[in-house]
């Protein structure tokens, strides 16, 4: 089909008509219907056996054709006797003066004709024949075979995941999505990726190498063969790869690791071969494999006897294609995963993935940039402070921040607001981390009182300890699975001392200590606190070496090879020593929490009663009851350093510019 070129007169060029296999089915159906209509011919009349006898006796029949296999007789009427056969409608049947009659059998018909024509001057001739319906023969002969083939193709196509027009025959073809030069399918660029300055610099260098390779090869350098993006979920690994596709002026193949896995044996390896074959034809190009851990999982030490591991075969083919005996120049592999520890070591070696780019959770400065990107389409109120929002969300990934912005817009729309306000963002953060409020949950007065004293215990101790996380808000309204919740603002620090860990552990045990001190009994509400405290205590003793009896010893295996060991890396005596140290550590902090609550019993009582009355309290209430905290926060310390020396780092400067009311900054830690 030829397309007319758009010379400017017509607004759009004509679209190409795509072939569809259902057209063939439609043409066949129309053909069959037309054949059946054409075979109908002129109108014909059917008469009874008695009427046929009358016509024979009147000598109105000239010729009879008997279809023996259908017990039907076609009777031709003489010209002068049309009225006897058709009556007043004889003119309608002049062109084809034939009537049909159903006969009992060929033998009965012969006997009756001889009997009826005895003594007649002119006798009608009759002959016998068999009717052959070629259409019925074709349908019943080839129809079942065609139906079985159609059903087989349908199921093969479904099992192959809809492999296209080829069906099962193209199941071994690569499913990579190609973004060619000048493709308009991907609009993401590096401008749309906020934060990730180090990762962007790494991948941008790869793009520049493809655009201007002489700049690097003149010094003897070689193009890197692959880069692995590693980081927690939601930090922007796939988005960064989309930006590479948008920036690079080279073909870009994108597919997921699960696209290689198939129920048929050998399909995964075939798709890997086909992917690299296409990539070599388009080189120089970039191949992006998302969630590569689906096929790159570490291979087992014991082979599967009597079976075929399709995943291992796919991985072996991938290793061969990336850096095997054959040449693979001009093809760069980008891959993303959040579980780099389970990948095969052969996949991570230099020559296959020359670079491992860490995509970590954003800091406060990077969160501000991410907020600026996701706040563009929202109608914001003038009171929105992006710096404040960035400090409200420590530990949030880029996907979490996008969810916060969307949830805030939904909350504002639910309240019929014209703009998204500051309180909508605070409610969105509470909704995402703590869950939905359940104000209609049935709680007795005694349970409410116990929850109030429990949460007040957390708040009191965290306010009195220097290194505990600053409190933002406490509520006893059920949220999610928790009956009460406390919001804290953890300090974003790179190193944590033993004193800081002990203060956090003591604050976590404050709820159980408050129940024990006030009511003389404990409840199941502290299960989440005890779980976190126990894990933290074991980490301090067995991993961080923060024990007087087990100094400078770490039993943590960062290589992941412990799964092949036969037992623990320490003896039973050491295991008992670790247990004793953990128990002693937790008991000391528990008694410390009870002592702090005893010394501040009046303030704890006032705080609990305020919680029972209002259900929600803020840091201002604690400051009114206990007074201002005597220790400066980390933001205050940075401000003091800023007065003595200039700040050179933008990230540090972003942390220094803390808002005046620090009490409104929040991060949730939900306690059951």
C-alpha positions in Angstrom: 0.0 0.0 0.0 1.3 3.4 -1.0 1.0 6.4 1.3 0.5 9.9 0.0 3.1 12.3 1.3 1.8 15.2 3.3 2.5 18.3 1.3 1.1 20.7 3.9 -2.5 20.8 2.4 -3.8 17.9 4.5 -3.4 18.1 8.2 -2.5 14.5 8.7 -1.0 11.8 6.5 -3.2 8.7 6.0 -2.7 5.9 8.6 -1.5 2.5 7.6 -4.1 -0.2 7.7 -2.8 -3.1 9.8 -3.6 -6.6 8.8 -5.7 -8.6 11.2 -6.2 -12.4 11.0 -9.9 -12.0 11.8 -10.4 -10.5 8.3 -9.7 -14.0 6.9 -12.4 -15.5 9.1 -14.9 -12.8 8.0 -14.2 -13.4 4.3 -14.7 -17.1 4.7 -18.0 -16.6 6.5 -19.3 -14.2 3.8 -18.3 -16.7 1.0 -20.1 -19.6 2.6 -23.3 -17.5 3.1 -23.1 -16.4 -0.6 -22.8 -19.9 -1.8 -25.7 -21.0 0.2 -27.8 -18.1 -1.1 -26.9 -18.8 -4.7 -27.9 -22.4 -4.4 -31.4 -21.5 -3.4 -32.4 -20.7 -7.0 -36.0 -20.0 -8.1 -38.9 -20.7 -5.7 -40.2 -24.3 -5.6 -43.3 -25.9 -4.0 -43.6 -29.0 -1.9 -46.7 -31.2 -2.3 -48.1 -34.1 -0.2 -48.0 -37.8 -1.3 -51.8 -37.6 -1.9 -51.5 -34.5 -4.1 -48.7 -36.2 -6.0 -51.0 -39.2 -6.7 -53.6 -36.9 -8.1 -51.1 -35.3 -10.4 -50.0 -38.7 -11.7 -53.5 -39.9 -12.3 -54.3 -36.6 -14.2 -51.3 -37.3 -16.4 -49.8 -33.9 -15.3 -46.4 -35.3 -14.6 -43.8 -35.4 -17.3 -40.7 -36.5 -15.5 -39.7 -37.6 -11.9 -36.2 -37.6 -10.5 -35.9 -39.6 -7.3 -33.1 -38.7 -4.8 -32.8 -42.1 -3.2 -30.4 -41.2 -0.3 -32.8 -38.4 0.8 -36.2 -40.0 0.0 -37.2 -36.9 -2.1 -38.7 -36.8 -5.6 -38.4 -33.8 -7.8 -41.5 -33.8 -10.1 -41.6 -31.8 -13.3 -45.1 -30.6 -14.3 -46.4 -30.4 -17.9 -47.1 -27.0 -19.3 -50.8 -27.4 -19.6 -51.3 -28.7 -16.0 -49.6 -25.9 -14.0 -53.0 -25.0 -12.5 -53.5 -28.5 -11.2 -50.1 -28.3 -9.3 -50.0 -24.6 -8.2 -53.5 -23.4 -8.4 -53.8 -19.6 -8.7 -50.0 -19.1 -8.1 -49.1 -20.9 -11.3 -47.5 -17.8 -12.9 -44.9 -17.6 -10.1 -43.6 -21.1 -11.0 -43.6 -20.9 -14.8 -39.8 -20.5 -15.0 -39.2 -23.7 -12.9 -42.3 -25.9 -12.9 -41.0 -28.4 -10.4 -42.6 -29.6 -7.1 -41.1 -31.7 -4.3 -42.7 -34.7 -2.7 -41.4 -36.7 0.3 -41.6 -40.4 -0.6 -41.7 -43.4 1.8 -38.9 -45.3 0.0 -37.6 -46.0 -3.5 -39.3 -49.4 -3.6 -42.7 -48.0 -2.4 -42.4 -45.2 -5.0 -41.8 -47.6 -7.9 -44.8 -49.8 -6.9 -47.1 -46.8 -6.5 -46.1 -45.3 -9.9 -46.8 -48.6 -11.7 -50.1 -49.0 -10.0 -51.2 -45.4 -10.6 -50.3 -45.4 -14.3 -52.0 -48.6 -15.3 -54.2 -48.0 -18.4 -52.8 -44.5 -19.0 -52.0 -43.4 -22.5 -48.9 -41.4 -21.5 -46.7 -42.5 -18.7 -44.2 -40.3 -16.8 -40.6 -41.4 -16.8 -38.7 -41.5 -13.6 -35.1 -42.1 -12.8 -33.0 -42.5 -9.6 -29.9 -40.6 -8.4 -28.0 -39.8 -5.3 -27.4 -36.2 -4.1 -23.8 -35.2 -3.1 -23.4 -32.1 -0.8 -19.7 -31.2 -1.2 -20.0 -28.5 1.4 -21.2 -30.9 4.1 -18.5 -33.3 3.1 -15.8 -30.7 3.6 -17.3 -29.5 6.9 -17.6 -33.0 8.4 -14.4 -34.2 6.8 -12.0 -31.4 7.7 -14.0 -29.5 10.3 -12.9 -31.5 13.4 -9.2 -31.4 12.3 -9.4 -27.6 11.8 -11.2 -27.2 15.2 -8.5 -29.2 17.0 -5.7 -27.2 15.3 -7.4 -23.9 16.3 -7.8 -25.0 19.9 -4.2 -26.1 20.0 -3.0 -22.8 18.6 -5.2 -20.9 21.1 -3.7 -22.7 24.1 -0.2 -22.5 22.9 -0.6 -18.8 22.4 -2.0 -18.3 25.9 0.8 -20.4 27.4 3.4 -18.4 25.5 2.0 -15.2 27.0 0.6 -13.9 23.7 3.8 -14.0 21.8 2.4 -12.0 18.9 1.2 -13.1 15.5 3.6 -15.9 15.5 2.1 -17.5 18.5 4.0 -20.5 19.8 6.5 -20.2 17.0 7.8 -16.9 18.3 8.0 -17.9 22.0 11.8 -17.8 21.8 11.9 -14.3 20.5 13.0 -11.4 22.8 10.3 -9.2 24.2 12.5 -6.2 24.7 10.9 -2.8 24.1 13.0 -0.8 21.7 13.4 3.0 21.9 15.2 3.9 18.7 16.9 7.2 17.8 14.5 10.0 17.9 11.8 7.9 19.5 9.0 9.8 21.1 7.8 7.0 23.3 10.0 8.0 26.2 9.9 11.7 27.4 11.9 11.2 30.7 15.3 13.0 30.9 17.8 13.7 33.6 15.9 16.9 34.4 13.0 14.8 35.6 15.2 12.8 38.0 15.7 14.8 41.2 18.5 14.0 43.6 20.7 11.0 42.8 23.6 13.3 41.8 26.3 10.6 42.0 24.2 8.0 40.2 23.3 10.5 37.4 26.9 11.4 37.0 27.9 7.7 36.5 25.2 6.9 33.9 25.6 10.3 32.2 29.2 9.4 31.6 28.1 6.2 29.8 25.7 8.3 27.6 28.5 10.7 26.8 30.8 7.8 26.0 28.4 6.6 23.4 27.9 10.0 21.9 31.6 11.0 21.9 33.8 7.8 22.3 37.0 9.4 20.9 37.2 11.6 24.0 37.9 8.5 26.1 39.5 6.1 23.6 42.3 8.6 22.8 43.7 8.0 26.2 43.4 4.2 25.8 40.2 3.7 27.8 37.6 1.2 26.9 33.9 1.5 27.0 32.4 0.0 30.2 30.4 -3.2 29.5 27.8 -2.8 32.2 26.5 -0.9 35.2 24.3 -2.4 38.0 22.0 0.0 39.8 21.6 -1.2 43.4 19.3 0.3 46.0 16.2 0.0 48.1 12.8 -0.1 46.4 11.4 3.2 45.2 14.7 5.1 45.1 14.5 5.7 41.3 16.5 3.0 39.6 14.0 2.4 36.8 13.4 6.1 36.5 17.1 6.6 36.1 17.2 4.0 33.3 14.3 5.8 31.6 16.2 9.0 31.7 19.2 7.3 30.1 16.8 6.2 27.3 15.6 9.7 26.9 19.0 11.3 26.9 21.0 8.8 24.8 21.0 9.2 21.1 21.4 5.5 20.6 18.9 2.6 20.5 17.7 1.5 23.9 16.3 -2.0 24.7 14.2 -2.3 27.9 12.9 -5.5 29.4 12.3 -7.2 32.8 14.2 -10.1 34.2 11.0 -12.1 34.4 10.5 -11.8 30.6 13.3 -14.4 30.2 11.6 -17.0 32.5 9.1 -19.3 30.6 7.6 -22.7 31.3 9.2 -24.1 28.1 12.7 -25.5 28.4 15.3 -23.5 26.7 13.1 -20.5 26.0 15.0 -18.2 28.4 18.3 -18.9 26.8 16.8 -18.4 23.4 15.4 -15.0 24.3 18.8 -13.9 25.7 20.5 -14.9 22.4 17.8 -13.1 20.4 18.1 -10.0 22.6 21.8 -9.7 22.1 21.5 -10.5 18.4 19.2 -7.5 18.0 21.5 -5.4 20.2 24.5 -6.2 18.1 22.7 -5.2 14.9 21.8 -1.9 16.5 25.2 -1.2 18.2 26.2 1.0 19.7 23.2 0.7 22.0 22.1 0.2 25.6 20.2 -2.8 27.0 18.3 -2.3 30.3 17.2 -5.3 32.4 15.0 -4.4 35.3 14.8 -6.7 38.3 17.7 -8.8 37.1 17.5 -11.0 40.3 14.7 -12.9 38.6 17.3 -14.7 36.4 20.6 -13.7 38.2 20.1 -15.5 41.5 23.1 -17.3 42.7 23.4 -20.9 41.4 23.2 -23.8 43.8 26.2 -25.9 44.8 24.3 -29.1 44.2 23.0 -29.7 40.7 19.4 -30.9 40.2 19.8 -34.6 39.4 17.3 -35.7 36.7 15.8 -32.3 36.1 16.5 -29.2 34.1 16.9 -25.8 35.8 15.6 -23.3 33.3 16.8 -20.3 35.4 20.4 -21.5 35.6 20.4 -22.1 31.8 19.2 -18.6 31.2 21.8 -17.2 33.6 24.6 -19.2 31.9 23.5 -17.9 28.5 23.4 -14.3 29.9 26.9 -14.7 31.3 28.2 -15.9 28.0 26.6 -13.1 26.0 27.9 -10.4 28.4 31.5 -11.5 28.4 32.0 -14.8 26.6 34.3 -16.0 23.8 32.5 -13.9 21.2 32.8 -10.2 20.7 30.1 -8.0 22.1 31.5 -4.5 21.5 29.2 -1.5 21.5 26.5 -3.0 23.7 26.2 -1.6 27.2 24.1 -3.5 29.8 22.2 -1.5 32.5 20.5 -3.6 35.2 18.6 -2.8 38.4 17.9 -4.7 41.5 17.2 -4.2 45.2 18.7 -7.6 46.2 22.3 -7.5 45.1 23.3 -9.9 47.9 21.5 -12.8 46.2 23.0 -12.3 42.7 25.5 -14.8 41.3 29.2 -13.8 41.9 30.0 -14.5 38.2 27.4 -11.9 37.2 29.0 -9.2 39.4 32.6 -9.6 38.4 34.4 -6.9 36.4 34.0 -7.4 32.6 30.3 -8.0 33.0 29.2 -5.3 35.4 32.2 -3.0 35.6 30.3 -0.6 37.9 27.9 -1.0 40.7 26.0 2.3 41.2 24.4 2.7 44.6 21.1 4.4 44.6 20.4 5.2 48.3 17.5 6.8 50.1 17.6 10.6 49.6 18.8 12.9 52.3 17.0 16.1 53.2 18.5 18.1 50.4 17.6 15.5 47.8 14.1 15.1 49.2 13.5 18.8 48.7 14.4 18.4 45.0 12.1 15.4 44.7 9.3 17.4 46.3 9.8 20.2 43.7 9.3 17.7 40.9 6.2 16.1 42.3 4.6 19.3 43.4 4.6 20.8 39.9 1.1 19.5 38.9 -0.5 20.3 42.2 -2.5 23.5 43.1 -0.7 24.5 46.3 -1.6 26.9 49.0 0.8 29.8 49.7 1.6 28.4 53.1 3.4 25.3 51.7 7.1 25.3 52.6 9.1 22.7 50.7 11.9 22.7 53.2 9.4 21.9 55.9 8.0 19.0 53.9 11.5 17.6 53.2 12.2 17.6 57.0 8.9 15.9 57.7 9.8 12.8 55.7 13.1 11.3 56.8 13.7 7.9 55.4 11.2 8.4 52.6 12.1 7.2 49.1 11.2 9.0 45.9 8.2 6.7 45.4 7.1 7.5 49.0 7.3 11.2 48.4 5.3 10.9 45.2 2.7 8.9 47.1 2.6 11.7 49.8 1.9 14.3 47.2 -0.8 12.3 45.6 -2.4 11.4 48.9 -2.4 15.0 50.0 -4.2 16.1 46.8 -6.8 13.3 47.4 -7.3 14.4 51.0 -7.7 18.1 49.9 -10.2 17.0 47.2 -12.1 14.9 49.7 -12.5 18.0 51.9 -13.7 20.1 48.9 -10.7 22.5 49.1 -9.5 24.6 46.2 -5.8 24.2 47.0 -3.6 21.6 48.8 -2.7 23.0 52.2 0.0 22.2 54.8 -2.3 20.1 57.0 -3.2 17.9 54.0 0.4 16.9 53.7 0.7 16.2 57.4 -2.4 14.0 57.2 -1.0 12.3 54.1 2.2 11.4 56.0 0.2 10.1 58.9 -2.0 8.1 56.6 0.9 6.5 54.7 3.1 5.5 57.6 0.6 4.8 60.4 -2.4 3.7 58.4 -6.1 4.8 58.4 -7.6 6.1 61.7 -10.2 3.8 63.2 -12.2 6.1 65.4 -15.1 3.7 65.5 -13.1 0.9 67.0 -14.6 -0.3 70.3 -12.3 0.3 73.2 -13.3 0.2 76.9 -12.4 3.0 79.3 -9.9 0.8 81.1 -8.2 -0.1 77.8 -8.1 3.6 76.8 -6.6 4.5 80.2 -3.9 1.8 79.8 -3.1 3.0 76.2 -2.8 6.6 77.4 -0.3 5.8 80.2 1.6 3.5 77.8 2.0 6.2 75.2 2.7 8.9 77.8 5.5 6.7 79.1 7.2 6.7 75.7 6.8 10.5 75.4 8.1 11.2 78.9 11.3 9.2 78.6 12.0 10.3 75.0 11.7 13.9 76.3 14.0 13.3 79.2 16.8 11.5 77.4 19.4 13.3 75.5 19.9 11.0 72.5 16.3 9.7 72.2 14.5 10.7 69.0 12.7 14.1 69.5 8.9 13.6 69.9 6.5 15.3 67.5 3.0 13.9 68.3 1.3 11.2 70.4 -2.1 9.8 69.8 -4.3 7.1 71.3 -6.7 7.0 68.4 -6.3 3.5 66.8 -4.5 3.6 63.5 -3.9 0.6 61.3 -3.2 -2.4 63.6 -1.9 -0.2 66.4 -4.0 1.0 69.3 -1.8 4.0 69.9 1.1 5.7 68.0 3.9 8.1 68.7 5.6 10.3 66.0 9.3 11.0 66.3 11.8 12.8 64.2 14.9 10.6 63.9 18.2 12.3 63.4 19.8 11.5 60.1 23.2 10.4 61.2 25.8 8.2 59.6 27.3 6.8 62.9 25.4 5.8 66.0 27.1 5.5 69.4 26.4 3.1 72.2 24.8 5.8 74.3 22.4 6.7 71.5 21.3 3.1 71.1 20.8 2.7 74.9 18.7 5.9 75.1 16.5 4.7 72.2 16.1 1.3 73.8 15.1 2.9 77.1 12.5 5.1 75.4 11.1 2.1 73.6 10.7 0.3 76.9 9.0 3.3 78.4 5.5 2.0 77.6 5.9 -1.3 79.3 7.6 0.4 82.3 4.7 2.9 82.6 2.1 0.0 82.7 4.1 -1.8 85.3 4.7 1.2 87.5 1.2 2.7 87.4 -1.1 -0.4 87.3 1.3 -3.0 88.7 0.6 -5.3 85.7 1.6 -5.5 82.1 -0.4 -6.1 78.9 0.2 -7.4 75.3 0.3 -3.8 74.0 4.1 -3.7 74.2 4.8 -6.7 71.9 6.1 -4.5 69.1 8.3 -2.6 71.6 9.8 -5.8 73.0 10.4 -7.1 69.5 12.3 -4.1 68.4 14.2 -3.9 71.7 15.3 -7.5 71.5 16.5 -7.3 67.9 18.4 -4.1 68.8 20.0 -5.7 71.9 21.2 -8.8 69.9 22.6 -6.5 67.2 24.5 -4.5 69.8 26.0 -7.7 71.4 26.6 -10.0 68.4 27.2 -7.5 65.6 28.4 -4.2 67.0 30.7 -5.6 69.7 29.2 -3.3 72.4 29.5 -5.8 75.3 32.0 -5.8 78.1 32.3 -9.6 77.9 32.3 -9.8 74.1 34.3 -6.8 73.1 35.3 -6.1 69.5 33.6 -9.3 68.1 31.2 -9.3 65.2 29.3 -12.5 64.1 27.6 -10.8 61.2 28.4 -12.2 57.7 28.0 -9.5 55.0 29.1 -11.9 52.2 26.1 -14.1 52.6 28.2 -17.3 52.6 26.8 -18.3 56.0 24.0 -20.2 54.3 26.5 -22.9 53.3 27.8 -23.3 56.9 26.7 -26.2 59.1 25.9 -24.2 62.2 26.5 -21.0 64.1 29.9 -19.3 63.9 30.2 -19.5 67.7 30.0 -22.2 70.4 27.2 -23.0 72.7 29.0 -21.3 75.6 29.2 -18.1 73.5 25.6 -18.4 72.6 24.6 -18.6 76.3 26.9 -15.6 77.0 25.2 -13.6 74.2 21.8 -14.5 75.7 22.9 -13.5 79.2 24.3 -10.2 77.9 21.1 -9.4 76.0 19.0 -10.1 79.0 21.2 -8.0 81.3 21.2 -5.1 78.8 17.4 -5.0 78.4 16.9 -5.3 82.2 19.2 -2.4 82.9 17.4 -0.2 80.5 14.0 -1.3 81.8 14.9 -0.4 85.3 16.3 2.9 84.0 13.0 3.6 82.3 11.0 2.9 85.6 13.4 5.2 87.5 12.9 8.1 85.1 9.1 7.7 85.2 9.2 7.6 89.0 11.2 10.8 89.1 8.7 12.5 86.7 5.6 10.9 88.0 3.5 14.1 88.2 4.4 15.1 84.7 3.7 11.6 83.4 0.3 11.7 85.2 -0.6 15.1 83.7 0.4 13.9 80.2 -1.7 10.7 80.4 -4.8 12.6 81.6 -4.3 15.1 78.8 -4.1 12.2 76.3 -7.4 10.8 77.7 -9.1 14.1 77.3 -7.8 15.2 73.9 -6.6 11.9 72.4 -3.8 13.8 70.6 -1.0 15.8 72.1 2.0 17.6 70.5 5.5 18.6 71.5 4.3 21.9 72.8 2.3 20.1 75.5 5.3 18.3 76.7 7.3 21.5 76.8 4.6 23.1 78.9 4.6 20.2 81.4 8.3 19.3 81.6 9.9 22.4 80.4 12.2 22.9 77.4 14.7 20.1 76.7 18.2 21.0 78.1 20.0 19.5 75.2 20.2 21.2 71.8 18.9 19.3 68.8 21.2 18.4 65.9 19.7 21.3 63.9 20.6 23.7 66.7 24.2 22.4 66.8 24.5 22.9 63.0 23.2 26.4 63.4 25.9 27.1 66.0 28.6 25.8 63.7 27.2 28.0 60.9 27.8 31.1 63.0 31.4 30.2 63.6 32.4 29.1 60.1 30.8 29.2 56.6 29.0 26.3 55.2 30.5 25.0 52.0 28.3 22.0 51.3 24.8 22.6 50.0 23.5 19.4 51.7 24.7 20.6 55.1 23.2 24.1 54.4 19.9 22.5 53.7 20.0 20.7 57.1 21.0 23.9 58.9 18.0 25.9 57.7 15.6 24.3 60.2 12.2 25.9 60.6 11.5 27.9 63.7 9.0 25.5 65.2 10.8 22.3 65.2 8.0 20.6 67.1 6.0 20.3 63.9 8.5 18.1 62.2 7.4 14.5 62.3 8.3 10.9 61.5 6.2 8.0 62.7 7.2 5.1 64.8 4.1 3.1 65.4 4.0 1.0 68.5 1.3 -1.6 69.1 
